[in-house]
Amino acid sequence: MTHVQSGRGRLIGVVLAGLLATTLSAAPTGAATAQDRARPSKIGAEFFGMDISIGSTEAFSWPQFTPGAVRIHLAWNRVERSPGTFDWTETDAKIAIAEAHGAKPLLVIVDTPIFHTSYPAHATNASPPRLHSYGRFVRRLAARYGDRVDYQVWNEPNVPLFYTGTPAHAAKMTKIAGKSVRKFAPGATVVAPSFTVRHDTDRAWFKDYWSQRLGRKRVADFVDAANISAYPFPEKGPEQGLALAQWAQRAVAREGFDGPLWASEINYGANGLAPTPRIPARRQAAFVVQTYVLHAADGAERVYWWRWEGHQTVNTQLQDGEGGLTRAGVAYGVVKGWLLGTKPKGCSWSAGVRTCRFRARGGVDRVVVWSGSGKRRAVRAPVGAVTRTSASGAVREIGPGRFLRVGRAPVMIEVMRS
């Protein structure tokens, strides 16, 4: 999913001078490659991703809950407005803003310049690019930004709004991107295109792409992270979003990929571009917390919420349009506080209650519980329980063996290990 930007916004120009003192240089020789890095055992800041339209409106603001990774749409046709002429001003500024807030940028390439398509007279920005043109652009891109950013091959190529090529052509683009990034930015992560995977036709395209062979190599040989847009069907919620990620992880494993799978977009109620009915604020907050708890417990490396700015096509909004946090936005910061630096210990179901466990420092476990149906249920606090925290961040003391009633909104019980 994406949106059309109406202009660069004056904010980029204002902050550019102050933030671009950072050197635009590639990684030093000998930097560890993305393939060499071990997958973290603890949940790091970059797990908490966010799609942010940096500087695209006068009302642009940065989230108070400080996401550790930010997804930035890189419109190729806005950088290369005529053949061979590149204007990086807007991208420089967006990256600098993200870095100033401590967030790792993920550049998502999208929008082919018309003059780089095979049939310009009948082309759109979703037309597949000529491979040599795409290769030149990615090489220039990776040489400019190096390991400062991660690179996504394309946005949702199985959605005709964004790409009208074939799985075979998308696989060739992946090979080009993988080789280029690994040459100029060996420490950056090469991220496969994102895919919607809720429909059978979506899944067929996804599997066709991942099964492509490029000479003696596979698509899996050219990327460091697989990637989906984890939108479930409009009436579904976080459990179904997790199930999509689990299905996709199994599918890419069958094609020889054993790396992480990112959810580079997730939200709920999405039904194409149709407006989506809002849901109660309490349920929105519950969806945010459940999403990050479930994916963290499943071992996900990154989950990017779509998006910081409000949008009519999804039912969960993090801000009020002026940068103020909604109940769901507050919940994002709360769940980040629960999970950051912990080790996931898995989830279980019992009597309709979902329980996920995380090990923190200092002899502390964090146990997150909620009712799967939303019906309120009684839960006994475990041995060692000392406090309970709601999705709003409210903390109360609770003793071991005491009962608490939980509904759809998760509650975190802090437990001292014996």
C-alpha positions in Angstrom: 0.0 0.0 0.0 1.2 3.5 -0.6 -0.1 7.0 -1.1 0.4 9.9 -3.5 2.5 12.7 -2.1 1.2 16.2 -2.9 4.5 17.9 -2.6 7.8 17.9 -0.8 6.6 20.1 2.0 8.6 23.1 3.3 9.8 21.1 6.3 12.4 19.3 4.3 14.0 22.5 3.1 14.0 23.9 6.6 15.7 20.9 8.3 18.0 20.0 5.4 20.7 22.6 6.2 20.9 21.5 9.8 20.8 17.8 9.3 22.9 17.1 6.2 26.2 17.6 7.9 26.2 13.8 8.0 28.6 12.5 5.4 26.9 10.7 2.5 29.5 7.9 2.3 29.4 4.2 1.8 30.4 1.6 4.4 34.1 1.3 5.1 36.0 -1.6 3.6 35.8 -4.7 5.8 32.4 -3.9 7.3 30.4 -7.0 8.2 27.9 -7.9 5.6 24.2 -8.4 6.3 24.6 -12.1 5.7 27.3 -12.3 8.3 25.2 -10.7 11.1 23.6 -13.2 13.6 19.9 -12.7 14.1 19.4 -11.0 17.5 18.2 -13.1 20.5 16.8 -9.9 22.2 14.2 -7.6 20.8 16.0 -4.5 19.5 14.8 -1.0 18.7 14.7 -1.7 14.9 11.9 -4.3 15.5 9.6 -1.3 16.1 9.2 0.0 12.5 6.9 2.7 11.1 5.9 4.0 7.7 6.3 7.8 7.9 5.7 10.3 5.1 8.6 12.5 6.1 8.0 16.1 5.3 5.2 15.4 2.8 2.8 17.8 4.6 3.0 21.0 6.6 1.7 19.1 9.6 4.5 16.6 9.6 5.7 15.5 13.0 7.8 12.7 14.4 6.1 10.1 16.7 6.8 10.6 20.4 7.3 6.9 20.8 10.5 7.0 18.6 10.3 4.0 16.3 13.7 2.3 15.7 13.2 1.8 12.0 11.4 3.9 9.4 10.1 2.9 6.0 10.6 5.6 3.3 9.1 5.4 -0.2 11.8 6.3 -2.7 10.0 7.4 -5.8 12.5 6.8 -8.6 10.7 9.1 -11.0 11.1 12.0 -8.5 14.9 11.4 -8.3 15.6 10.8 -12.0 13.3 13.3 -13.7 15.3 13.1 -17.0 17.5 10.3 -18.2 20.8 10.2 -16.3 20.1 13.3 -14.2 19.6 12.6 -10.5 18.2 14.9 -7.8 18.8 13.4 -4.4 17.8 16.5 -2.3 14.5 15.1 -1.1 15.9 11.7 -0.3 19.0 13.2 1.5 16.7 15.2 3.7 14.4 12.3 4.6 17.3 10.1 5.5 18.9 12.8 7.6 15.6 13.4 9.5 15.2 9.7 10.2 18.8 9.4 11.4 18.4 12.5 13.6 15.6 10.6 15.4 17.7 7.4 15.8 15.7 5.4 13.2 17.2 3.1 10.6 15.8 4.0 7.2 14.5 1.4 4.8 14.3 2.8 1.2 11.5 1.2 -0.8 12.0 1.7 -4.5 8.8 2.5 -6.4 7.6 4.4 -9.5 9.4 3.7 -12.8 10.3 6.9 -14.8 8.3 6.6 -18.0 11.4 7.0 -20.1 12.9 3.9 -18.5 10.1 1.6 -19.6 10.1 -0.6 -22.7 7.1 1.1 -24.3 7.0 4.8 -23.0 4.0 5.7 -25.2 1.8 3.3 -23.3 3.6 3.1 -20.0 2.7 4.1 -16.4 4.9 4.4 -13.3 3.8 0.8 -12.5 5.4 -0.4 -15.8 8.4 -2.7 -15.3 11.7 -0.8 -15.9 14.4 -1.7 -18.3 16.8 -3.8 -16.3 19.9 -1.9 -17.3 18.2 1.4 -16.2 17.1 -0.1 -12.9 20.7 -1.4 -12.3 22.2 2.0 -12.9 19.8 3.6 -10.5 20.4 1.1 -7.7 24.1 1.3 -8.1 24.0 5.1 -7.8 21.6 4.8 -4.8 23.8 2.3 -2.9 27.0 4.1 -3.7 25.5 7.3 -2.3 23.9 6.0 0.9 26.0 2.9 1.6 25.2 1.1 4.9 23.3 4.0 6.4 20.1 2.6 5.0 18.5 -0.7 4.0 17.2 -1.3 0.5 13.9 -2.9 -0.7 13.8 -4.1 -4.3 10.2 -2.8 -5.1 6.9 -2.3 -3.5 4.1 -4.9 -3.8 4.9 -6.1 -7.4 1.9 -8.5 -7.2 -0.4 -5.4 -7.0 -1.0 -3.9 -10.5 -1.3 -0.4 -9.1 2.5 -0.6 -8.3 3.9 -3.1 -10.9 2.6 -4.7 -14.1 5.6 -6.9 -14.8 6.1 -10.6 -14.3 7.5 -12.6 -11.4 10.5 -13.5 -13.7 11.2 -9.8 -14.4 10.9 -9.0 -10.7 13.4 -11.8 -9.9 15.9 -10.3 -12.3 15.5 -6.9 -10.6 16.2 -8.6 -7.3 19.4 -10.1 -8.6 20.5 -6.7 -9.9 19.7 -5.0 -6.6 21.3 -7.7 -4.5 24.6 -7.6 -6.4 24.7 -3.8 -6.5 23.9 -3.3 -2.8 26.4 -6.0 -1.7 29.1 -4.3 -3.7 28.5 -0.7 -2.6 26.9 -1.3 0.8 27.9 -4.7 2.2 26.6 -4.0 5.7 23.1 -3.0 4.5 20.2 -5.4 4.3 18.8 -6.3 0.9 15.1 -6.7 1.3 13.0 -8.6 -1.2 9.9 -6.9 -2.6 6.9 -6.8 -0.3 3.9 -8.9 -1.3 0.3 -9.0 -0.2 -0.5 -12.7 0.6 -4.1 -12.9 1.8 -5.7 -14.0 -1.6 -4.9 -17.2 -3.5 -3.8 -15.1 -6.5 -1.5 -13.1 -4.3 0.1 -16.2 -3.0 0.5 -17.7 -6.4 2.4 -14.7 -7.6 4.5 -14.7 -4.4 5.4 -18.4 -4.8 6.2 -17.9 -8.5 8.6 -15.1 -7.7 10.4 -17.1 -5.0 10.7 -20.1 -7.2 12.5 -18.3 -10.0 16.0 -19.5 -11.0 18.6 -17.0 -12.1 21.2 -19.2 -13.8 22.4 -21.5 -11.1 21.2 -19.3 -8.3 17.8 -18.7 -6.6 16.1 -15.5 -5.6 17.0 -16.4 -2.1 20.7 -16.0 -2.9 20.3 -12.3 -3.6 18.3 -11.1 -0.5 18.9 -10.9 3.2 15.3 -10.5 4.3 12.0 -11.8 2.8 9.1 -9.4 3.1 5.3 -9.2 3.1 2.5 -6.7 3.6 0.7 -8.5 6.4 -2.8 -7.1 5.9 -5.4 -9.8 6.8 -8.9 -9.7 5.4 -10.9 -6.6 6.5 -12.8 -8.3 9.2 -9.8 -10.0 10.7 -7.2 -9.0 13.3 -3.6 -9.6 14.6 -3.8 -13.4 14.9 -4.6 -13.6 11.2 -1.8 -11.1 10.3 0.6 -13.3 12.2 -0.7 -16.4 10.4 0.1 -14.7 7.0 3.7 -14.1 8.1 4.0 -17.7 9.3 2.6 -19.0 6.0 5.1 -16.8 4.0 8.0 -17.9 6.2 7.3 -21.5 5.4 6.8 -20.7 1.7 10.2 -19.0 1.3 11.9 -21.7 3.4 10.8 -24.3 0.8 12.7 -22.2 -1.8 15.9 -22.3 0.2 15.6 -19.0 2.1 16.5 -19.3 5.8 16.7 -15.7 6.7 14.2 -13.4 8.5 10.8 -12.4 7.1 9.8 -8.8 7.7 6.3 -7.4 7.9 7.0 -4.1 6.2 3.4 -3.0 6.3 0.7 -4.0 8.8 -2.7 -2.5 9.8 -6.3 -3.7 9.8 -9.5 -3.3 7.9 -7.8 -2.8 4.6 -10.0 -3.5 1.6 -8.0 -2.1 -1.4 -8.5 1.7 -1.6 -12.0 1.6 -0.2 -12.7 3.7 2.9 -12.7 1.5 6.1 -15.1 1.9 9.0 -13.4 3.0 12.2 -13.4 0.6 15.2 -13.5 1.7 18.8 -10.4 3.3 20.2 -9.9 0.6 22.8 -9.9 -2.1 20.1 -7.4 0.0 18.0 -5.0 0.1 21.0 -5.5 -3.7 21.5 -4.7 -4.4 17.9 -1.4 -2.4 18.1 -0.3 -4.3 21.3 -1.3 -7.7 20.1 0.5 -7.1 16.8 3.8 -6.4 18.3 3.6 -9.0 21.1 2.6 -11.8 18.7 5.2 -11.0 16.0 7.9 -10.6 18.7 7.1 -13.9 20.4 7.2 -15.5 16.9 10.8 -14.3 16.4 10.1 -11.5 13.9 13.0 -9.2 13.2 11.0 -6.1 12.1 7.4 -5.0 11.9 6.5 -1.7 10.3 3.2 -0.2 11.2 1.3 1.4 8.3 1.4 4.2 9.0 2.1 7.2 11.3 -0.2 9.5 9.3 -3.9 8.7 9.3 -5.5 7.0 6.3 -9.1 6.2 5.3 -8.2 2.7 4.1 -7.2 1.3 7.5 -9.1 1.1 10.8 -6.3 1.8 13.4 -4.9 5.3 13.6 -1.9 6.3 15.8 -2.3 10.1 15.7 -5.0 12.8 15.6 -3.8 14.5 12.4 -1.8 17.1 14.3 0.8 14.8 15.9 -1.1 14.1 19.1 -1.3 10.4 20.1 -4.5 8.5 19.9 -5.1 5.7 22.3 -3.5 3.3 19.7 -0.5 5.7 19.5 0.0 5.6 23.2 -0.3 1.8 23.1 2.6 1.6 20.5 4.9 3.3 23.0 3.7 1.2 25.9 4.2 -2.1 24.1 7.7 -0.9 23.0 8.5 -0.4 26.6 7.4 -3.8 27.5 9.3 -5.7 24.8 12.5 -3.7 24.1 15.6 -5.7 25.3 13.6 -8.8 26.3 14.0 -12.4 25.0 10.8 -14.0 23.6 9.8 -17.2 25.3 6.7 -18.1 23.2 3.0 -17.9 23.4 0.2 -20.3 24.4 -3.6 -20.6 24.4 -5.6 -21.8 27.4 -9.3 -21.4 28.1 -9.6 -18.7 25.5 -6.7 -16.6 26.9 -3.6 -15.8 24.9 -0.4 -15.7 27.0 3.0 -14.6 25.7 6.1 -14.5 27.8 9.3 -12.4 27.6 12.4 -12.5 29.7 13.8 -9.2 30.9 16.9 -8.3 32.8 17.2 -8.3 36.6 15.4 -11.6 37.2 12.1 -10.2 35.7 9.7 -12.0 33.3 6.9 -10.1 31.5 3.8 -12.0 30.8 1.3 -10.5 28.4 -2.3 -11.8 28.5 -5.6 -11.1 26.7 -8.9 -12.7 25.8 -8.9 -14.0 22.2 -12.6 -13.5 21.8 -12.8 -10.1 23.6 -15.0 -11.6 26.3 -13.7 -10.8 29.7 -12.0 -13.7 31.4 -10.5 -14.3 34.9 -6.7 -14.9 34.9 -4.7 -15.9 38.0 -1.5 -13.9 38.4 1.5 -16.2 38.4 3.9 -16.9 41.3 6.2 -13.8 41.7 3.7 -11.4 40.2 4.3 -7.8 41.4 2.5 -5.4 39.0 0.1 -5.3 36.1 0.3 -2.7 33.3 -2.5 -1.8 30.9 -2.2 -0.9 27.2 -2.5 2.8 28.3 0.5 2.4 30.6 -1.4 2.5 33.9 0.5 0.4 36.5 -1.1 -1.3 39.5 0.3 -3.6 42.2 -0.9 -7.3 42.1 0.1 -10.2 44.3 0.7 -13.8 43.1 -2.4 -15.9 43.0 -4.7 -12.9 42.7 -7.3 -12.9 39.9 -7.6 -10.2 37.3 -10.1 -9.9 34.5 -8.8 -9.4 31.0 -10.5 -8.6 27.7 -9.3 -7.8 24.2 -6.8 -5.2 25.5 -3.6 -7.0 26.6 -2.3 -6.6 30.1 1.4 -7.1 31.1 2.1 -8.8 34.4 5.6 -8.3 35.7 6.9 -11.3 37.5 10.0 -11.7 39.7 11.7 -15.0 39.0 12.6 -17.1 42.0 
